[in-house]
Amino acid sequence: MLREKKLYFFGVLAALATVTIWAAFLIGTRFAVSGNLTVDEVLILRLIPAFLIMLPLMFKLGVIIKGQSIFSLLMIALGATAVFPYLISTGVYYAPASDAGALAPGMLPFWTALFAFIITGEKPSKIRFFGLIIILAGAFLVGSYSILSSSDQSTWKGHLLFLAGSGMWSIYSVYFRQSGLDPLTGLVFGLFWGTAVVIPLLLLFGDVSFEKASTFDIFSMIILQGLLIAILAMLLYNFSIRQLGPAQTAAFGALTPILALIGSFIFLGETITLLKSVGIFIVAVGVVFASGILEKVLSTLTK
């Protein structure tokens, strides 16, 4: 019993650390692409260090997966490791990190439920469906206010990219769950093929020179993108799922929009308005409903 309580406690800590890293990713990437690094350079600093760190496991576990459809392999290989971070990083070039918190991780339950229904026929329960409606309402408040009040007419591009990136991650999640792969194998497979396919394309056709970047810029992105996001956040997330279950772990995701809002105000000087704060809070509430954690609590109480 004592060991189970300790594991549960560490699971909670892992979930909190994960959502904190997710918020730091949005804030740090916004700072980088608004300053001395391009989106292509940020992605290179994400993939290559993580690839080198995980290289021994690639030799051990292998990088060939059989028994999957071509589209499933493409999603697992490129969806999470390359396409998702590229879309989100490009998005924070156009729009604030606080918007990204609500429209990227905040929209994940909605997109996941939608694509799970399209791909597998899985239908959300009434409580989860109610949560999805709440998420949409909050996202609409955040998006509409930012577009109407912003002097930068490119904000809408960032919002579309956040939604596209969130949708991409959700498609990846559905196919990864269907694949039956363990998390470490999936991580190794994605890092290998994401790096092997994307890095040559970026070096040949991307905006990669590092002319404006300082040594601090480069190493801070290596730590944030390559170590914390590409490896540590994924491992912590998987650990919390094993100790808490997917529903409770997903509920912690409601903190990401709030942490991104607070962090963007403190570190980036982004404006926090009442309407925007209300929209982000509504998204966070919707995430709790849509995660299924309330169903689990009610089920436990009625037993």
TORKOL-4160 file (C-alpha; in steps of 0.2 Angstrom, whole numbers, padded with zeros to 4 digits, m for minus):
303
<pt num="1" X="0000" Y="0000" Z="0000"/>
<pt num="2" X="0014" Y="0012" Z="0005"/>
<pt num="3" X="0023" Y="0008" Z="m0012"/>
<pt num="4" X="0007" Y="0011" Z="m0022"/>
<pt num="5" X="0005" Y="0028" Z="m0013"/>
<pt num="6" X="0023" Y="0033" Z="m0017"/>
<pt num="7" X="0021" Y="0028" Z="m0035"/>
<pt num="8" X="0004" Y="0038" Z="m0036"/>
<pt num="9" X="0013" Y="0053" Z="m0029"/>
<pt num="10" X="0027" Y="0052" Z="m0041"/>
<pt num="11" X="0015" Y="0050" Z="m0055"/>
<pt num="12" X="0007" Y="0066" Z="m0050"/>
<pt num="13" X="0024" Y="0075" Z="m0049"/>
<pt num="14" X="0028" Y="0068" Z="m0067"/>
<pt num="15" X="0011" Y="0074" Z="m0074"/>
<pt num="16" X="0014" Y="0092" Z="m0066"/>
<pt num="17" X="0032" Y="0092" Z="m0073"/>
<pt num="18" X="0025" Y="0087" Z="m0090"/>
<pt num="19" X="0012" Y="0101" Z="m0092"/>
<pt num="20" X="0025" Y="0113" Z="m0085"/>
<pt num="21" X="0038" Y="0108" Z="m0099"/>
<pt num="22" X="0024" Y="0109" Z="m0112"/>
<pt num="23" X="0020" Y="0127" Z="m0107"/>
<pt num="24" X="0039" Y="0131" Z="m0107"/>
<pt num="25" X="0040" Y="0124" Z="m0124"/>
<pt num="26" X="0027" Y="0137" Z="m0130"/>
<pt num="27" X="0035" Y="0151" Z="m0121"/>
<pt num="28" X="0053" Y="0147" Z="m0126"/>
<pt num="29" X="0049" Y="0144" Z="m0144"/>
<pt num="30" X="0039" Y="0160" Z="m0145"/>
<pt num="31" X="0054" Y="0169" Z="m0138"/>
<pt num="32" X="0066" Y="0160" Z="m0150"/>
<pt num="33" X="0057" Y="0162" Z="m0167"/>
<pt num="34" X="0053" Y="0180" Z="m0162"/>
<pt num="35" X="0071" Y="0184" Z="m0160"/>
<pt num="36" X="0087" Y="0176" Z="m0167"/>
<pt num="37" X="0082" Y="0159" Z="m0173"/>
<pt num="38" X="0071" Y="0153" Z="m0187"/>
<pt num="39" X="0058" Y="0139" Z="m0186"/>
<pt num="40" X="0069" Y="0128" Z="m0196"/>
<pt num="41" X="0084" Y="0131" Z="m0185"/>
<pt num="42" X="0073" Y="0127" Z="m0169"/>
<pt num="43" X="0067" Y="0111" Z="m0177"/>
<pt num="44" X="0085" Y="0106" Z="m0181"/>
<pt num="45" X="0090" Y="0109" Z="m0163"/>
<pt num="46" X="0076" Y="0098" Z="m0157"/>
<pt num="47" X="0079" Y="0083" Z="m0168"/>
<pt num="48" X="0098" Y="0081" Z="m0169"/>
<pt num="49" X="0102" Y="0081" Z="m0150"/>
<pt num="50" X="0087" Y="0070" Z="m0146"/>
<pt num="51" X="0093" Y="0058" Z="m0161"/>
<pt num="52" X="0111" Y="0057" Z="m0154"/>
<pt num="53" X="0105" Y="0054" Z="m0136"/>
<pt num="54" X="0093" Y="0040" Z="m0142"/>
<pt num="55" X="0105" Y="0032" Z="m0154"/>
<pt num="56" X="0111" Y="0018" Z="m0143"/>
<pt num="57" X="0092" Y="0013" Z="m0141"/>
<pt num="58" X="0089" Y="0014" Z="m0159"/>
<pt num="59" X="0103" Y="0000" Z="m0162"/>
<pt num="60" X="0095" Y="m0010" Z="m0148"/>
<pt num="61" X="0076" Y="m0009" Z="m0152"/>
<pt num="62" X="0078" Y="m0007" Z="m0171"/>
<pt num="63" X="0069" Y="0006" Z="m0182"/>
<pt num="64" X="0059" Y="m0005" Z="m0193"/>
<pt num="65" X="0041" Y="m0008" Z="m0188"/>
<pt num="66" X="0031" Y="m0022" Z="m0197"/>
<pt num="67" X="0012" Y="m0025" Z="m0197"/>
<pt num="68" X="0006" Y="m0007" Z="m0199"/>
<pt num="69" X="m0002" Y="0003" Z="m0213"/>
<pt num="70" X="0008" Y="0015" Z="m0223"/>
<pt num="71" X="m0002" Y="0030" Z="m0216"/>
<pt num="72" X="0000" Y="0024" Z="m0199"/>
<pt num="73" X="0019" Y="0022" Z="m0201"/>
<pt num="74" X="0020" Y="0040" Z="m0208"/>
<pt num="75" X="0010" Y="0047" Z="m0193"/>
<pt num="76" X="0021" Y="0038" Z="m0180"/>
<pt num="77" X="0037" Y="0042" Z="m0189"/>
<pt num="78" X="0034" Y="0060" Z="m0193"/>
<pt num="79" X="0018" Y="0066" Z="m0184"/>
<pt num="80" X="0024" Y="0069" Z="m0167"/>
<pt num="81" X="0043" Y="0072" Z="m0170"/>
<pt num="82" X="0043" Y="0083" Z="m0185"/>
<pt num="83" X="0026" Y="0089" Z="m0191"/>
<pt num="84" X="0018" Y="0094" Z="m0175"/>
<pt num="85" X="0033" Y="0104" Z="m0168"/>
<pt num="86" X="0035" Y="0113" Z="m0185"/>
<pt num="87" X="0017" Y="0118" Z="m0186"/>
<pt num="88" X="0017" Y="0124" Z="m0167"/>
<pt num="89" X="0034" Y="0133" Z="m0169"/>
<pt num="90" X="0028" Y="0142" Z="m0185"/>
<pt num="91" X="0012" Y="0146" Z="m0176"/>
<pt num="92" X="0020" Y="0155" Z="m0161"/>
<pt num="93" X="0030" Y="0166" Z="m0174"/>
<pt num="94" X="0013" Y="0173" Z="m0179"/>
<pt num="95" X="0003" Y="0173" Z="m0163"/>
<pt num="96" X="0006" Y="0174" Z="m0144"/>
<pt num="97" X="0011" Y="0159" Z="m0134"/>
<pt num="98" X="m0004" Y="0162" Z="m0122"/>
<pt num="99" X="m0015" Y="0159" Z="m0137"/>
<pt num="100" X="m0005" Y="0143" Z="m0142"/>
<pt num="101" X="m0009" Y="0136" Z="m0124"/>
<pt num="102" X="m0028" Y="0137" Z="m0127"/>
<pt num="103" X="m0028" Y="0132" Z="m0146"/>
<pt num="104" X="m0014" Y="0118" Z="m0146"/>
<pt num="105" X="m0014" Y="0107" Z="m0130"/>
<pt num="106" X="m0031" Y="0114" Z="m0125"/>
<pt num="107" X="m0039" Y="0108" Z="m0141"/>
<pt num="108" X="m0031" Y="0091" Z="m0140"/>
<pt num="109" X="m0046" Y="0082" Z="m0132"/>
<pt num="110" X="m0058" Y="0089" Z="m0145"/>
<pt num="111" X="m0047" Y="0083" Z="m0160"/>
<pt num="112" X="m0043" Y="0066" Z="m0152"/>
<pt num="113" X="m0062" Y="0063" Z="m0149"/>
<pt num="114" X="m0066" Y="0068" Z="m0167"/>
<pt num="115" X="m0052" Y="0058" Z="m0175"/>
<pt num="116" X="m0055" Y="0043" Z="m0164"/>
<pt num="117" X="m0074" Y="0043" Z="m0170"/>
<pt num="118" X="m0068" Y="0045" Z="m0188"/>
<pt num="119" X="m0055" Y="0032" Z="m0188"/>
<pt num="120" X="m0061" Y="0019" Z="m0175"/>
<pt num="121" X="m0079" Y="0024" Z="m0172"/>
<pt num="122" X="m0077" Y="0027" Z="m0154"/>
<pt num="123" X="m0090" Y="0039" Z="m0147"/>
<pt num="124" X="m0087" Y="0051" Z="m0132"/>
<pt num="125" X="m0099" Y="0049" Z="m0117"/>
<pt num="126" X="m0111" Y="0063" Z="m0113"/>
<pt num="127" X="m0100" Y="0071" Z="m0100"/>
<pt num="128" X="m0085" Y="0071" Z="m0112"/>
<pt num="129" X="m0095" Y="0078" Z="m0126"/>
<pt num="130" X="m0101" Y="0092" Z="m0114"/>
<pt num="131" X="m0082" Y="0095" Z="m0111"/>
<pt num="132" X="m0078" Y="0096" Z="m0129"/>
<pt num="133" X="m0092" Y="0109" Z="m0132"/>
<pt num="134" X="m0085" Y="0119" Z="m0117"/>
<pt num="135" X="m0067" Y="0118" Z="m0126"/>
<pt num="136" X="m0074" Y="0125" Z="m0142"/>
<pt num="137" X="m0083" Y="0139" Z="m0133"/>
<pt num="138" X="m0067" Y="0144" Z="m0124"/>
<pt num="139" X="m0056" Y="0142" Z="m0140"/>
<pt num="140" X="m0068" Y="0154" Z="m0149"/>
<pt num="141" X="m0067" Y="0167" Z="m0136"/>
<pt num="142" X="m0048" Y="0166" Z="m0136"/>
<pt num="143" X="m0047" Y="0166" Z="m0155"/>
<pt num="144" X="m0060" Y="0179" Z="m0159"/>
<pt num="145" X="m0054" Y="0191" Z="m0146"/>
<pt num="146" X="m0036" Y="0190" Z="m0152"/>
<pt num="147" X="m0040" Y="0192" Z="m0170"/>
<pt num="148" X="m0052" Y="0207" Z="m0167"/>
<pt num="149" X="m0041" Y="0216" Z="m0155"/>
<pt num="150" X="m0023" Y="0213" Z="m0163"/>
<pt num="151" X="m0015" Y="0225" Z="m0173"/>
<pt num="152" X="m0005" Y="0211" Z="m0181"/>
<pt num="153" X="m0016" Y="0205" Z="m0196"/>
<pt num="154" X="m0006" Y="0188" Z="m0196"/>
<pt num="155" X="m0012" Y="0182" Z="m0179"/>
<pt num="156" X="m0025" Y="0171" Z="m0188"/>
<pt num="157" X="m0011" Y="0162" Z="m0197"/>
<pt num="158" X="m0004" Y="0157" Z="m0180"/>
<pt num="159" X="m0021" Y="0151" Z="m0174"/>
<pt num="160" X="m0024" Y="0140" Z="m0189"/>
<pt num="161" X="m0007" Y="0132" Z="m0187"/>
<pt num="162" X="m0010" Y="0129" Z="m0168"/>
<pt num="163" X="m0027" Y="0120" Z="m0173"/>
<pt num="164" X="m0018" Y="0110" Z="m0187"/>
<pt num="165" X="m0004" Y="0105" Z="m0175"/>
<pt num="166" X="m0016" Y="0100" Z="m0162"/>
<pt num="167" X="m0025" Y="0090" Z="m0175"/>
<pt num="168" X="m0009" Y="0082" Z="m0181"/>
<pt num="169" X="m0005" Y="0076" Z="m0163"/>
<pt num="170" X="m0022" Y="0069" Z="m0161"/>
<pt num="171" X="m0021" Y="0059" Z="m0177"/>
<pt num="172" X="m0004" Y="0053" Z="m0172"/>
<pt num="173" X="m0011" Y="0048" Z="m0154"/>
<pt num="174" X="m0025" Y="0038" Z="m0162"/>
<pt num="175" X="m0014" Y="0028" Z="m0174"/>
<pt num="176" X="m0001" Y="0026" Z="m0160"/>
<pt num="177" X="m0014" Y="0018" Z="m0148"/>
<pt num="178" X="m0020" Y="0007" Z="m0162"/>
<pt num="179" X="m0002" Y="0001" Z="m0167"/>
<pt num="180" X="0001" Y="m0007" Z="m0150"/>
<pt num="181" X="0019" Y="m0001" Z="m0149"/>
<pt num="182" X="0026" Y="0003" Z="m0132"/>
<pt num="183" X="0031" Y="0021" Z="m0129"/>
<pt num="184" X="0050" Y="0019" Z="m0130"/>
<pt num="185" X="0049" Y="0010" Z="m0146"/>
<pt num="186" X="0037" Y="0023" Z="m0153"/>
<pt num="187" X="0049" Y="0037" Z="m0147"/>
<pt num="188" X="0064" Y="0029" Z="m0155"/>
<pt num="189" X="0056" Y="0025" Z="m0171"/>
<pt num="190" X="0049" Y="0043" Z="m0173"/>
<pt num="191" X="0065" Y="0051" Z="m0169"/>
<pt num="192" X="0075" Y="0041" Z="m0181"/>
<pt num="193" X="0064" Y="0043" Z="m0196"/>
<pt num="194" X="0059" Y="0061" Z="m0191"/>
<pt num="195" X="0077" Y="0066" Z="m0191"/>
<pt num="196" X="0082" Y="0055" Z="m0206"/>
<pt num="197" X="0068" Y="0063" Z="m0217"/>
<pt num="198" X="0067" Y="0081" Z="m0211"/>
<pt num="199" X="0084" Y="0086" Z="m0207"/>
<pt num="200" X="0091" Y="0084" Z="m0225"/>
<pt num="201" X="0076" Y="0093" Z="m0232"/>
<pt num="202" X="0079" Y="0108" Z="m0219"/>
<pt num="203" X="0097" Y="0109" Z="m0223"/>
<pt num="204" X="0094" Y="0109" Z="m0242"/>
<pt num="205" X="0078" Y="0120" Z="m0243"/>
<pt num="206" X="0075" Y="0128" Z="m0226"/>
<pt num="207" X="0081" Y="0144" Z="m0218"/>
<pt num="208" X="0096" Y="0137" Z="m0209"/>
<pt num="209" X="0111" Y="0148" Z="m0206"/>
<pt num="210" X="0112" Y="0152" Z="m0187"/>
<pt num="211" X="0119" Y="0169" Z="m0192"/>
<pt num="212" X="0109" Y="0178" Z="m0179"/>
<pt num="213" X="0110" Y="0165" Z="m0165"/>
<pt num="214" X="0121" Y="0167" Z="m0150"/>
<pt num="215" X="0129" Y="0152" Z="m0141"/>
<pt num="216" X="0116" Y="0155" Z="m0128"/>
<pt num="217" X="0102" Y="0154" Z="m0140"/>
<pt num="218" X="0108" Y="0138" Z="m0147"/>
<pt num="219" X="0111" Y="0129" Z="m0131"/>
<pt num="220" X="0095" Y="0135" Z="m0123"/>
<pt num="221" X="0085" Y="0127" Z="m0137"/>
<pt num="222" X="0095" Y="0111" Z="m0137"/>
<pt num="223" X="0091" Y="0109" Z="m0119"/>
<pt num="224" X="0072" Y="0115" Z="m0121"/>
<pt num="225" X="0068" Y="0106" Z="m0137"/>
<pt num="226" X="0080" Y="0092" Z="m0138"/>
<pt num="227" X="0081" Y="0086" Z="m0120"/>
<pt num="228" X="0066" Y="0092" Z="m0111"/>
<pt num="229" X="0052" Y="0091" Z="m0125"/>
<pt num="230" X="0058" Y="0078" Z="m0137"/>
<pt num="231" X="0063" Y="0065" Z="m0123"/>
<pt num="232" X="0060" Y="0070" Z="m0105"/>
<pt num="233" X="0042" Y="0076" Z="m0107"/>
<pt num="234" X="0037" Y="0061" Z="m0117"/>
<pt num="235" X="0045" Y="0049" Z="m0104"/>
<pt num="236" X="0037" Y="0058" Z="m0089"/>
<pt num="237" X="0020" Y="0058" Z="m0098"/>
<pt num="238" X="0021" Y="0040" Z="m0101"/>
<pt num="239" X="0026" Y="0037" Z="m0083"/>
<pt num="240" X="0011" Y="0047" Z="m0077"/>
<pt num="241" X="m0001" Y="0037" Z="m0088"/>
<pt num="242" X="0006" Y="0021" Z="m0080"/>
<pt num="243" X="0004" Y="0027" Z="m0062"/>
<pt num="244" X="m0012" Y="0038" Z="m0064"/>
<pt num="245" X="m0021" Y="0031" Z="m0079"/>
<pt num="246" X="m0024" Y="0041" Z="m0095"/>
<pt num="247" X="m0040" Y="0050" Z="m0089"/>
<pt num="248" X="m0031" Y="0057" Z="m0073"/>
<pt num="249" X="m0016" Y="0061" Z="m0083"/>
<pt num="250" X="m0026" Y="0070" Z="m0097"/>
<pt num="251" X="m0034" Y="0081" Z="m0083"/>
<pt num="252" X="m0018" Y="0089" Z="m0079"/>
<pt num="253" X="m0017" Y="0095" Z="m0097"/>
<pt num="254" X="m0030" Y="0108" Z="m0091"/>
<pt num="255" X="m0015" Y="0117" Z="m0083"/>
<pt num="256" X="m0005" Y="0120" Z="m0099"/>
<pt num="257" X="m0016" Y="0134" Z="m0105"/>
<pt num="258" X="m0016" Y="0143" Z="m0088"/>
<pt num="259" X="0003" Y="0140" Z="m0086"/>
<pt num="260" X="0006" Y="0147" Z="m0104"/>
<pt num="261" X="m0004" Y="0162" Z="m0100"/>
<pt num="262" X="0005" Y="0166" Z="m0084"/>
<pt num="263" X="0022" Y="0162" Z="m0091"/>
<pt num="264" X="0019" Y="0173" Z="m0107"/>
<pt num="265" X="0014" Y="0187" Z="m0096"/>
<pt num="266" X="0030" Y="0186" Z="m0085"/>
<pt num="267" X="0043" Y="0181" Z="m0098"/>
<pt num="268" X="0037" Y="0188" Z="m0114"/>
<pt num="269" X="0027" Y="0203" Z="m0108"/>
<pt num="270" X="0011" Y="0198" Z="m0117"/>
<pt num="271" X="m0005" Y="0207" Z="m0113"/>
<pt num="272" X="m0018" Y="0198" Z="m0102"/>
<pt num="273" X="m0035" Y="0204" Z="m0104"/>
<pt num="274" X="m0051" Y="0198" Z="m0094"/>
<pt num="275" X="m0060" Y="0191" Z="m0110"/>
<pt num="276" X="m0044" Y="0181" Z="m0115"/>
<pt num="277" X="m0041" Y="0175" Z="m0097"/>
<pt num="278" X="m0060" Y="0169" Z="m0096"/>
<pt num="279" X="m0058" Y="0160" Z="m0113"/>
<pt num="280" X="m0042" Y="0151" Z="m0107"/>
<pt num="281" X="m0050" Y="0146" Z="m0091"/>
<pt num="282" X="m0066" Y="0139" Z="m0100"/>
<pt num="283" X="m0054" Y="0129" Z="m0111"/>
<pt num="284" X="m0046" Y="0122" Z="m0095"/>
<pt num="285" X="m0063" Y="0117" Z="m0088"/>
<pt num="286" X="m0068" Y="0109" Z="m0104"/>
<pt num="287" X="m0052" Y="0099" Z="m0104"/>
<pt num="288" X="m0056" Y="0092" Z="m0086"/>
<pt num="289" X="m0073" Y="0087" Z="m0092"/>
<pt num="290" X="m0067" Y="0080" Z="m0109"/>
<pt num="291" X="m0053" Y="0070" Z="m0101"/>
<pt num="292" X="m0065" Y="0058" Z="m0093"/>
<pt num="293" X="m0058" Y="0060" Z="m0075"/>
<pt num="294" X="m0075" Y="0066" Z="m0069"/>
<pt num="295" X="m0083" Y="0050" Z="m0075"/>
<pt num="296" X="m0070" Y="0040" Z="m0065"/>
<pt num="297" X="m0074" Y="0050" Z="m0050"/>
<pt num="298" X="m0092" Y="0048" Z="m0051"/>
<pt num="299" X="m0091" Y="0030" Z="m0055"/>
<pt num="300" X="m0080" Y="0027" Z="m0039"/>
<pt num="301" X="m0092" Y="0037" Z="m0028"/>
<pt num="302" X="m0107" Y="0027" Z="m0034"/>
<pt num="303" X="m0099" Y="0010" Z="m0030"/>
